[in-house]
Amino acid sequence: MTTVTRLRARVKSYPWAVRRLLKPLEDPFLNARDLGKEARAEFRLLRQTDEYQAVFEKPEPLVSICIATYNRARLLLDRSLHACLNQSYRNIEVIVVGDCCTDDTEELMAQISDPRVRFVNLKQRGDYPADPKLRWMVAGTAAVNHALTLARGDFITHLDDDDEHSPDRTENLLETIIRERADLVYHPFRFETVTYGWRVNPARSFHFGAVTTSSIFYHRYFRDLPWDPEAYLYREPGDWNRLRKIAYLGARTIRHPDPSLSHFLERNQKAV
């Protein structure tokens, strides 16, 4: 067992409060192990290539919107899919992947005639932990990773199956990422609470708790950096586990000021 592996195993065993204190020291080990010691230097060089920069020059780049879903057919169609298809920017593809849905999702998706929409229902659900809190951290990983393999866009974004984007979100973020030649754009978002109704997460910087799956918009290069189905071992949500790796690479992240996402309180997702 290597020194890094032993350290990683030891940190995993610490209480969560202790792990939070160790995180600034822990992350370089984890990121270097997962991505390789030369990953940052390789990304700096790749970012300067004509191939990487070419997407910023396209007059009307394709944007892939990836949605992972599980047994929430009506919310999917009436909220998230509706929000995607009503974007002011029209050159999009919407990739919906069911995490082995067993309700009427497949039947209802078959009725969608918009050629920009593609639906795949996985034959087997992801292997998620039994504990509800740990499962929440990585639920949907199998579906979202499959969606990434299908994405053809120059830029990629995501939307949870029970949330919605504002109609001008794609247009605004695309304009920003091209103008700034950024690698990733993130933004504030509205979130629903049990007691206070709607509040706004201002997302003042790119850090844990300020960004979420549906509040990012990024270069297609990161399509090849998947969600880690074992992120729960570090008590990390899968989206942040991935995003801290993107930050580790040295990606240029830009904040857009508009709260272009409504993140609804989950009320009907069964823990199965």
Backbone as numpy.savetxt, mean C-alpha at the origin, in Angstrom:
# Nx Ny Nz CAx CAy CAz Cx Cy Cz
23.88 -19.79 12.93 23.03 -18.59 12.93 23.92 -17.34 12.93
23.67 -16.41 12.01 24.49 -15.21 11.92 24.18 -14.25 13.05
25.08 -13.28 13.24 24.87 -12.28 14.29 23.59 -11.50 14.06
23.33 -11.10 12.80 22.12 -10.35 12.50 20.88 -11.17 12.78
20.92 -12.47 12.43 19.76 -13.34 12.67 19.50 -13.48 14.16
20.58 -13.64 14.96 20.40 -13.76 16.41 19.83 -12.47 16.99
20.33 -11.32 16.52 19.82 -10.05 17.00 18.35 -9.91 16.64
18.01 -10.28 15.42 16.63 -10.17 14.95 15.70 -11.03 15.82
16.12 -12.26 16.13 15.31 -13.15 16.95 15.16 -12.60 18.37
16.23 -12.00 18.89 16.18 -11.46 20.24 15.23 -10.27 20.31
15.32 -9.37 19.33 14.46 -8.19 19.33 13.00 -8.59 19.21
12.71 -9.63 18.41 11.33 -10.09 18.27 10.73 -10.50 19.60
11.56 -11.01 20.52 11.07 -11.52 21.79 10.83 -10.41 22.82
11.29 -9.20 22.54 11.13 -8.12 23.50 9.68 -7.63 23.52
9.24 -7.10 24.68 7.92 -6.46 24.72 7.85 -5.32 23.71
6.62 -5.04 23.25 6.43 -4.02 22.21 6.98 -2.67 22.64
6.80 -2.28 23.91 7.28 -0.97 24.37 8.80 -0.87 24.25
9.49 -1.97 24.55 10.95 -1.98 24.43 11.35 -1.92 22.96
10.62 -2.66 22.13 10.95 -2.68 20.71 10.81 -1.30 20.08
9.86 -0.51 20.55 9.69 0.84 20.01 10.94 1.67 20.30
11.53 1.50 21.50 12.74 2.24 21.84 13.92 1.79 20.99
13.93 0.51 20.63 15.04 -0.04 19.86 14.91 0.19 18.37
13.73 0.59 17.92 13.46 0.62 16.48 14.50 1.41 15.68
14.95 2.61 16.12 15.96 3.31 15.32 17.22 2.47 15.09
17.59 1.62 16.08 18.76 0.77 15.91 18.42 -0.50 15.14
17.19 -0.97 15.30 16.78 -2.22 14.69 16.60 -2.12 13.18
16.02 -1.04 12.72 15.65 -0.93 11.32 16.80 -1.12 10.35
17.97 -0.50 10.56 19.06 -0.71 9.61 19.43 -2.18 9.45
19.40 -2.94 10.54 19.69 -4.37 10.45 18.62 -5.08 9.63
17.36 -4.77 9.94 16.27 -5.45 9.25 16.26 -5.11 7.76
16.39 -3.83 7.46 16.34 -3.41 6.06 17.52 -3.96 5.26
18.69 -3.93 5.85 19.87 -4.45 5.15 19.73 -5.95 4.92
19.17 -6.65 5.90 18.98 -8.09 5.74 17.96 -8.38 4.64
16.85 -7.66 4.66 15.76 -7.92 3.71 16.10 -7.48 2.29
16.79 -6.35 2.17 17.01 -5.77 0.85 18.43 -5.96 0.33
19.37 -6.27 1.23 20.76 -6.41 0.84 21.56 -5.16 1.18
22.82 -5.33 1.51 23.65 -4.21 1.94 23.89 -3.18 0.85
23.82 -3.62 -0.40 24.10 -2.71 -1.51 22.84 -2.08 -2.09
21.68 -2.34 -1.47 20.40 -1.91 -2.05 20.32 -0.39 -2.22
20.80 0.36 -1.25 20.70 1.82 -1.34 21.54 2.37 -2.48
22.76 1.88 -2.59 23.64 2.35 -3.67 23.08 1.95 -5.03
22.54 0.73 -5.11 21.96 0.27 -6.37 20.76 1.13 -6.78
19.93 1.49 -5.79 18.77 2.32 -6.11 19.19 3.71 -6.59
20.20 4.29 -5.95 20.67 5.62 -6.37 21.11 5.60 -7.83
21.80 4.55 -8.22 22.26 4.45 -9.60 21.10 4.20 -10.55
20.19 3.31 -10.16 19.06 2.98 -11.02 18.16 4.20 -11.24
17.99 5.00 -10.19 17.11 6.16 -10.28 17.58 7.17 -11.34
18.86 7.15 -11.65 19.42 8.08 -12.63 19.33 7.57 -14.07
18.89 6.33 -14.24 18.85 5.76 -15.59 17.72 6.35 -16.41
17.89 6.30 -17.72 16.85 6.79 -18.63 15.56 6.00 -18.46
15.69 4.70 -18.23 14.50 3.86 -18.08 13.66 4.29 -16.88
14.32 4.57 -15.76 13.59 5.00 -14.56 12.93 6.36 -14.78
13.66 7.27 -15.40 13.17 8.64 -15.57 12.14 8.76 -16.70
12.04 7.74 -17.55 11.17 7.83 -18.73 9.70 8.03 -18.37
9.27 7.46 -17.25 7.84 7.58 -16.90 7.44 9.03 -16.62
8.40 9.85 -16.19 8.10 11.25 -15.91 7.91 12.07 -17.19
8.31 11.51 -18.32 8.23 12.23 -19.59 6.99 11.87 -20.40
6.26 10.86 -19.99 5.10 10.42 -20.76 3.98 11.45 -20.68
3.31 11.74 -21.81 2.24 12.74 -21.80 1.00 12.29 -21.03
0.74 10.99 -21.00 -0.44 10.48 -20.30 -0.13 9.10 -19.73
0.67 9.05 -18.66 1.09 7.76 -18.11 -0.09 6.96 -17.55
0.06 5.65 -17.59 -0.96 4.76 -17.04 -0.77 4.66 -15.52
-1.88 4.73 -14.79 -1.87 4.60 -13.34 -2.62 3.33 -12.95
-1.97 2.47 -12.19 -2.60 1.25 -11.69 -3.12 1.51 -10.28
-4.40 1.18 -10.07 -4.99 1.26 -8.73 -5.28 -0.16 -8.28
-4.61 -0.60 -7.21 -4.72 -1.97 -6.73 -5.64 -2.04 -5.51
-6.59 -2.96 -5.56 -7.53 -3.15 -4.46 -7.53 -4.62 -4.06
-7.23 -4.89 -2.80 -7.37 -6.24 -2.25 -8.71 -6.29 -1.52
-9.44 -7.39 -1.68 -10.78 -7.45 -1.08 -11.06 -8.84 -0.53
-11.93 -8.86 0.49 -12.37 -10.13 1.05 -13.79 -10.00 1.58
-14.74 -10.56 0.85 -16.14 -10.70 1.30 -16.78 -9.38 1.73
-16.54 -8.33 0.97 -17.22 -7.05 1.21 -17.71 -6.51 -0.13
-18.44 -7.33 -0.85 -18.80 -7.03 -2.23 -19.52 -5.70 -2.38
-20.49 -5.43 -1.53 -21.28 -4.22 -1.70 -20.45 -2.98 -1.41
-19.64 -3.00 -0.35 -18.77 -1.86 -0.08 -17.76 -1.67 -1.20
-17.22 -2.76 -1.68 -16.26 -2.71 -2.78 -16.84 -1.99 -3.98
-18.03 -2.39 -4.40 -18.62 -1.81 -5.60 -19.13 -0.39 -5.37
-19.82 -0.18 -4.26 -20.48 1.10 -4.04 -19.54 2.19 -3.55
-18.42 1.80 -2.96 -17.54 2.82 -2.38 -16.19 2.89 -3.10
-15.35 1.88 -2.93 -13.98 2.00 -3.46 -13.94 1.92 -4.98
-14.61 0.95 -5.58 -14.57 0.85 -7.04 -15.25 2.04 -7.69
-16.34 2.49 -7.10 -17.02 3.68 -7.60 -16.09 4.88 -7.58
-15.33 5.04 -6.49 -14.39 6.16 -6.38 -13.30 6.08 -7.45
-12.84 4.88 -7.74 -11.78 4.71 -8.75 -12.29 5.08 -10.14
-13.45 4.59 -10.49 -13.96 4.79 -11.85 -14.47 6.20 -12.08
-14.58 6.98 -11.02 -15.01 8.36 -11.15 -13.85 9.35 -10.98
-12.62 8.86 -11.13 -11.47 9.76 -11.08 -11.48 10.68 -12.31
-11.07 11.91 -12.09 -11.02 12.86 -13.21 -9.95 12.47 -14.22
-8.89 11.80 -13.76 -7.86 11.29 -14.67 -8.32 9.93 -15.15
-8.40 9.74 -16.45 -9.06 8.58 -17.02 -8.14 7.42 -17.40
-6.85 7.69 -17.60 -5.97 6.62 -18.05 -5.50 5.79 -16.85
-6.41 4.96 -16.38 -6.13 4.13 -15.21 -6.49 2.67 -15.52
-5.95 1.79 -14.73 -6.42 0.41 -14.67 -6.69 0.12 -13.20
-7.80 -0.57 -12.94 -8.16 -0.93 -11.57 -8.06 -2.44 -11.44
-7.13 -2.88 -10.61 -6.89 -4.31 -10.43 -7.45 -4.72 -9.06
-8.50 -5.51 -9.08 -9.15 -5.98 -7.86 -8.82 -7.46 -7.68
-8.25 -7.80 -6.55 -7.90 -9.20 -6.28 -8.61 -9.65 -5.00
-9.42 -10.69 -5.14 -10.10 -11.26 -4.00 -9.20 -12.24 -3.26
-9.19 -12.13 -1.95 -8.38 -13.02 -1.11 -9.17 -14.30 -0.84
-9.54 -14.98 -1.94 -10.39 -16.17 -1.90 -11.77 -15.81 -1.34
-12.44 -14.85 -2.00 -13.77 -14.43 -1.58 -14.77 -15.58 -1.73
-15.65 -15.70 -0.74 -16.66 -16.75 -0.77 -18.07 -16.20 -0.83
-18.21 -14.87 -0.88 -19.54 -14.26 -0.99 -19.85 -14.06 -2.47
-20.63 -13.04 -2.80 -21.02 -12.80 -4.20 -20.11 -11.80 -4.91
-18.89 -11.58 -4.38 -17.98 -10.64 -5.01 -17.70 -10.99 -6.47
-17.39 -12.25 -6.73 -17.05 -12.67 -8.09 -18.23 -12.46 -9.04
-19.42 -12.78 -8.60 -20.61 -12.62 -9.43 -20.86 -11.15 -9.76
-20.75 -10.29 -8.75 -21.01 -8.86 -8.96 -19.91 -8.22 -9.81
-18.67 -8.62 -9.61 -17.59 -8.05 -10.41 -17.72 -8.44 -11.87
-18.30 -9.60 -12.14 -18.49 -10.04 -13.53 -19.46 -9.14 -14.28
-20.24 -8.36 -13.55 -21.21 -7.47 -14.17 -20.61 -6.10 -14.52
-19.37 -5.85 -14.10 -18.71 -4.59 -14.40 -18.23 -4.62 -15.84
-18.69 -3.67 -16.63 -18.35 -3.67 -18.06 -17.20 -2.72 -18.42
-16.74 -1.94 -17.47 -15.67 -0.99 -17.75 -14.39 -1.76 -18.07
-13.80 -1.56 -19.25 -12.61 -2.33 -19.65 -11.38 -2.01 -18.82
-11.43 -0.96 -18.02 -10.28 -0.60 -17.19 -10.18 -1.46 -15.94
-11.21 -2.26 -15.67 -11.27 -3.06 -14.44 -10.90 -4.51 -14.72
-10.05 -5.06 -13.88 -9.69 -6.47 -13.95 -9.90 -7.09 -12.57
-10.55 -8.26 -12.53 -10.79 -8.93 -11.26 -10.25 -10.35 -11.29
-9.55 -10.71 -10.22 -9.05 -12.07 -10.02 -9.40 -12.49 -8.60
-9.92 -13.69 -8.46 -10.21 -14.21 -7.13 -9.26 -15.36 -6.85
-8.39 -15.19 -5.84 -7.42 -16.23 -5.52 -8.13 -17.52 -5.08
-7.58 -18.64 -5.46 -8.18 -19.93 -5.13 -7.96 -20.32 -3.68
-6.97 -19.72 -3.05 -6.67 -20.03 -1.66 -6.35 -18.74 -0.92
-6.89 -18.60 0.28 -6.64 -17.38 1.05 -5.24 -17.40 1.63
-4.71 -16.21 1.88 -3.38 -16.10 2.47 -3.31 -16.79 3.82
-2.12 -17.25 4.17 -1.89 -17.93 5.44 -1.58 -16.90 6.50
-2.62 -16.41 7.17 -2.47 -15.33 8.14 -2.53 -15.89 9.57
-1.95 -15.15 10.55 -1.97 -15.63 11.93 -3.39 -15.71 12.49
-3.59 -16.58 13.45 -4.92 -16.76 14.05 -5.30 -15.61 14.96
-4.31 -15.03 15.63 -4.60 -13.92 16.55 -5.16 -12.74 15.77
-6.33 -12.20 16.17 -6.96 -11.12 15.39 -6.09 -9.89 15.20
-5.35 -9.48 16.24 -4.51 -8.28 16.13 -3.36 -8.50 15.15
-2.75 -9.67 15.23 -1.65 -9.97 14.32 -2.17 -10.16 12.90
-3.35 -10.77 12.77 -3.92 -10.98 11.45 -4.23 -9.64 10.78
-4.73 -8.69 11.57 -5.03 -7.35 11.03 -3.79 -6.73 10.40
-2.62 -6.99 10.96 -1.40 -6.37 10.46 -1.05 -6.81 9.05
-1.42 -8.05 8.69 -0.99 -8.57 7.39 -2.14 -9.11 6.53
-3.37 -8.99 7.00 -4.50 -9.49 6.21 -4.53 -8.80 4.84
-4.76 -9.59 3.81 -4.79 -9.05 2.46 -3.46 -9.06 1.74
-2.39 -9.48 2.44 -1.06 -9.46 1.83 -1.01 -10.29 0.55
-1.59 -11.48 0.58 -1.55 -12.34 -0.60 -2.23 -11.68 -1.79
-3.37 -11.05 -1.53 -4.13 -10.41 -2.60 -3.43 -9.18 -3.16
-2.89 -8.35 -2.29 -2.25 -7.13 -2.78 -0.96 -7.45 -3.51
-0.24 -8.45 -3.06 0.98 -8.85 -3.78 0.65 -9.40 -5.16
-0.44 -10.14 -5.26 -0.84 -10.65 -6.58 -1.24 -9.49 -7.49
-1.93 -8.50 -6.92 -2.32 -7.33 -7.71 -1.08 -6.63 -8.27
-0.03 -6.54 -7.49 1.20 -5.90 -7.96 1.80 -6.64 -9.15
1.70 -7.95 -9.15 2.25 -8.71 -10.28 1.48 -8.43 -11.57
0.24 -7.99 -11.45 -0.59 -7.72 -12.62 -0.52 -6.26 -13.07
-0.01 -5.40 -12.20 -0.02 -3.96 -12.49 0.90 -3.61 -13.65
0.36 -2.88 -14.63 1.13 -2.47 -15.80 1.43 -0.97 -15.79
0.98 -0.28 -14.74 1.06 1.17 -14.72 2.46 1.73 -14.60
2.61 2.96 -15.06 3.85 3.71 -14.85 3.94 4.17 -13.40
2.77 4.39 -12.81 2.67 4.74 -11.40 1.61 3.85 -10.78
1.76 3.60 -9.48 0.89 2.65 -8.79 0.37 3.28 -7.50
-0.87 2.95 -7.18 -1.46 3.39 -5.93 -2.39 2.29 -5.44
-2.97 2.48 -4.26 -3.79 1.44 -3.64 -5.04 2.06 -3.02
-6.04 1.21 -2.80 -7.24 1.63 -2.09 -7.82 0.44 -1.37
-8.11 0.60 -0.08 -8.78 -0.45 0.67 -10.20 -0.62 0.13
-10.73 -1.82 0.27 -12.01 -2.11 -0.37 -13.22 -1.44 0.28
-13.02 -0.81 1.45 -14.13 -0.11 2.10 -13.87 1.39 2.24
-12.85 1.90 1.54 -12.51 3.33 1.62 -12.74 4.00 0.27
-12.51 5.31 0.22 -12.70 6.01 -1.05 -11.71 7.16 -1.20
-11.32 7.38 -2.44 -10.47 8.51 -2.81 -11.33 9.64 -3.35
-10.86 10.87 -3.22 -11.55 12.01 -3.80 -11.40 11.95 -5.32
-12.36 12.52 -6.07 -12.36 12.37 -7.54 -11.12 12.92 -8.24
-10.48 13.92 -7.67 -9.32 14.53 -8.34 -7.99 14.03 -7.79
-8.02 12.98 -6.99 -6.79 12.51 -6.34 -5.74 12.06 -7.35
-6.09 11.18 -8.25 -5.11 10.67 -9.21 -4.51 11.80 -10.03
-5.36 12.70 -10.50 -4.89 13.82 -11.31 -3.91 14.68 -10.53
-4.25 15.00 -9.28 -3.39 15.88 -8.48 -2.06 15.22 -8.11
-2.11 13.97 -7.71 -0.88 13.30 -7.31 0.02 13.01 -8.50
-0.59 12.70 -9.63 0.21 12.48 -10.83 0.94 13.75 -11.24
0.24 14.86 -11.19 0.87 16.14 -11.53 2.03 16.44 -10.58
1.86 16.13 -9.30 2.89 16.40 -8.30 4.11 15.51 -8.49
3.88 14.22 -8.65 5.02 13.30 -8.75 5.83 13.56 -10.01
5.17 13.98 -11.10 5.88 14.29 -12.34 6.64 15.61 -12.21
5.97 16.61 -11.66 6.62 17.92 -11.52 7.84 17.84 -10.62
7.73 17.12 -9.53 8.82 17.03 -8.56 9.80 15.89 -8.86
9.45 15.05 -9.84 10.23 13.83 -10.12 10.50 13.08 -8.82
9.46 12.94 -8.04 9.56 12.23 -6.78 9.38 10.73 -7.02
9.80 9.94 -6.06 9.61 8.50 -6.14 8.27 8.10 -5.54
7.82 8.85 -4.57 6.56 8.53 -3.89 5.94 9.82 -3.36
4.63 9.92 -3.51 3.87 11.03 -2.94 2.90 10.47 -1.91
2.80 11.13 -0.76 1.84 10.74 0.27 1.02 11.98 0.64
-0.06 11.77 1.37 -0.94 12.91 1.67 -1.73 12.68 2.96
-2.27 13.74 3.55 -3.15 13.60 4.71 -4.40 12.80 4.34
-5.11 12.34 5.36 -6.36 11.63 5.07 -7.34 11.79 6.23
-8.59 11.72 5.87 -9.67 11.75 6.85 -9.90 10.34 7.36
-10.13 10.20 8.66 -10.42 8.88 9.20 -11.58 8.96 10.18
-12.40 7.94 10.15 -13.60 7.87 10.98 -13.26 7.21 12.32
-13.78 7.77 13.41 -13.54 7.20 14.74 -14.85 6.80 15.39
-14.74 6.01 16.42 -15.94 5.55 17.12 -16.62 6.69 17.85
-15.85 7.58 18.47 -16.41 8.60 19.35 -16.46 10.01 18.76
-15.53 10.34 17.86 -15.40 11.73 17.41 -15.85 11.97 15.97
-16.41 10.97 15.33 -16.80 11.17 13.93 -15.57 11.19 13.04
-15.45 12.22 12.23 -14.34 12.30 11.28 -13.25 13.24 11.78
-12.01 12.79 11.66 -10.86 13.61 11.99 -9.87 13.53 10.85
-8.81 14.36 10.90 -7.82 14.38 9.83 -6.46 14.02 10.39
-5.83 13.04 9.75 -4.42 12.76 10.03 -3.61 13.65 9.10
-2.86 14.63 9.63 -2.20 15.62 8.77 -1.00 15.08 7.99
-0.49 13.90 8.37 0.65 13.29 7.66 1.74 14.32 7.39
2.24 14.94 8.43 3.21 16.03 8.26 4.59 15.54 7.82
4.86 14.26 8.03 6.12 13.70 7.55 5.91 12.22 7.25
6.88 11.63 6.59 6.78 10.24 6.17 7.24 9.34 7.30
6.31 8.97 8.18 6.68 8.13 9.32 5.50 7.25 9.71
5.79 6.29 10.60 4.77 5.36 11.07 3.59 6.12 11.69
2.39 5.76 11.30 1.19 6.41 11.80 0.71 7.57 10.95
1.57 8.06 10.04 1.20 9.20 9.21 0.86 8.80 7.78
1.23 7.60 7.40 0.94 7.12 6.04 0.25 5.76 6.15
-0.56 5.46 5.16 -1.28 4.20 5.15 -1.38 3.69 3.71
-1.86 2.48 3.54 -1.89 1.84 2.23 -2.50 2.73 1.16
-3.62 3.38 1.49 -4.38 4.12 0.48 -3.99 5.59 0.36
-2.91 6.00 1.04 -2.49 7.40 0.99 -1.14 7.58 0.30
-0.75 6.60 -0.51 0.53 6.68 -1.22 0.33 6.52 -2.72
1.29 7.05 -3.48 1.24 7.04 -4.95 2.69 7.03 -5.39
3.12 6.00 -6.17 4.56 5.84 -6.33 4.96 5.32 -7.71
6.25 5.43 -7.98 6.87 4.97 -9.22 6.76 3.45 -9.33
6.61 2.98 -10.54 6.40 1.55 -10.77 7.58 0.69 -10.32
8.74 1.27 -10.12 9.91 0.51 -9.66 9.59 -0.28 -8.40
8.80 0.32 -7.50 8.53 -0.31 -6.21 7.48 -1.42 -6.30
6.96 -1.65 -7.49 6.07 -2.79 -7.71 6.77 -4.09 -7.33
8.07 -4.13 -7.52 8.84 -5.34 -7.26 9.27 -5.49 -5.80
8.78 -4.59 -4.95 9.04 -4.70 -3.51 7.71 -5.09 -2.85
7.48 -6.37 -2.60 6.16 -6.82 -2.13 5.94 -6.59 -0.64
4.69 -6.75 -0.23 4.35 -6.79 1.19 4.94 -8.06 1.80
5.43 -7.97 3.03 5.99 -9.13 3.72 4.88 -9.79 4.55
4.49 -11.03 4.24 3.42 -11.69 5.00 3.80 -11.97 6.45
5.08 -11.81 6.80 5.51 -12.05 8.17 5.83 -10.75 8.90
5.33 -9.62 8.41 5.58 -8.34 9.08 5.06 -8.34 10.51
4.05 -9.14 10.79 3.48 -9.19 12.13 4.50 -9.67 13.18
5.52 -10.39 12.74 6.53 -10.86 13.69 7.25 -9.69 14.37
7.24 -8.54 13.70 7.85 -7.34 14.28 6.79 -6.39 14.83
5.57 -6.91 14.93 4.44 -6.10 15.39 4.29 -4.84 14.53
4.53 -5.00 13.23 4.40 -3.90 12.28 3.27 -4.18 11.30
2.42 -3.20 11.02 1.47 -3.37 9.91 2.23 -3.58 8.60
1.68 -4.40 7.74 2.38 -4.73 6.51 2.71 -3.53 5.65
1.81 -2.52 5.63 2.09 -1.36 4.78 3.29 -0.58 5.29
3.39 -0.38 6.60 4.54 0.38 7.12 5.82 -0.44 6.99
5.75 -1.74 7.18 6.92 -2.58 6.99 7.51 -2.37 5.61
6.65 -2.26 4.62 7.10 -2.03 3.24 7.58 -0.60 3.05
6.87 0.35 3.62 7.21 1.75 3.41 8.53 2.14 4.07
8.84 1.54 5.20 10.13 1.88 5.82 11.29 1.34 4.98
11.04 0.26 4.24 12.07 -0.24 3.33 12.27 0.73 2.16
11.16 1.29 1.68 11.25 2.28 0.61 12.03 3.51 1.10
11.75 3.93 2.32 12.49 5.06 2.89 13.97 4.71 3.05
14.27 3.49 3.47 15.65 3.04 3.65 16.44 3.12 2.34
15.78 2.84 1.23 16.45 2.90 -0.07 16.89 4.31 -0.43
16.29 5.30 0.24 16.60 6.68 -0.08 15.63 7.29 -1.07
14.43 6.72 -1.16 13.42 7.25 -2.07 13.07 8.69 -1.71
12.85 9.49 -2.73 12.43 10.88 -2.52 10.91 10.90 -2.33
10.49 11.21 -1.12 9.07 11.23 -0.79 8.60 12.68 -0.66
7.43 12.97 -1.23 6.86 14.32 -1.25 5.48 14.29 -0.63
5.18 15.27 0.20 3.85 15.38 0.79 2.96 16.27 -0.07
1.78 15.76 -0.44 0.76 16.59 -1.08 -0.21 17.05 0.01
-0.64 18.29 0.01 -1.39 18.81 1.16 -2.86 18.38 1.24
-3.44 17.88 0.16 -4.87 17.58 0.17 -5.17 16.25 0.86
-6.16 16.23 1.77 -6.59 14.96 2.39 -7.50 14.19 1.43
-6.90 13.47 0.51 -7.62 12.90 -0.62 -8.18 11.50 -0.37
-8.16 11.06 0.89 -8.65 9.73 1.24 -9.62 9.82 2.40
-10.72 9.08 2.32 -11.63 8.90 3.45 -11.48 7.46 3.93
-10.91 7.31 5.12 -10.65 5.98 5.69 -11.76 5.66 6.69
-12.66 4.78 6.29 -13.83 4.48 7.10 -13.50 3.49 8.22
-14.24 3.62 9.32 -14.11 2.70 10.43 -14.62 1.33 9.98
-13.83 0.30 10.22 -14.23 -1.05 9.82 -15.33 -1.55 10.75
-16.43 -1.99 10.15 -17.57 -2.41 10.95 -18.02 -3.84 10.66
-17.69 -4.35 9.48 -18.33 -5.61 9.09 -17.38 -6.68 8.60
-16.08 -6.50 8.82 -15.14 -7.52 8.35 -15.07 -8.64 9.36
-15.44 -9.82 8.96 -15.43 -10.97 9.85 -14.01 -11.47 10.02
-13.70 -11.88 11.23 -12.38 -12.43 11.53 -12.43 -13.94 11.30
-12.05 -14.36 10.08 -12.08 -15.79 9.75 -10.75 -16.18 9.13
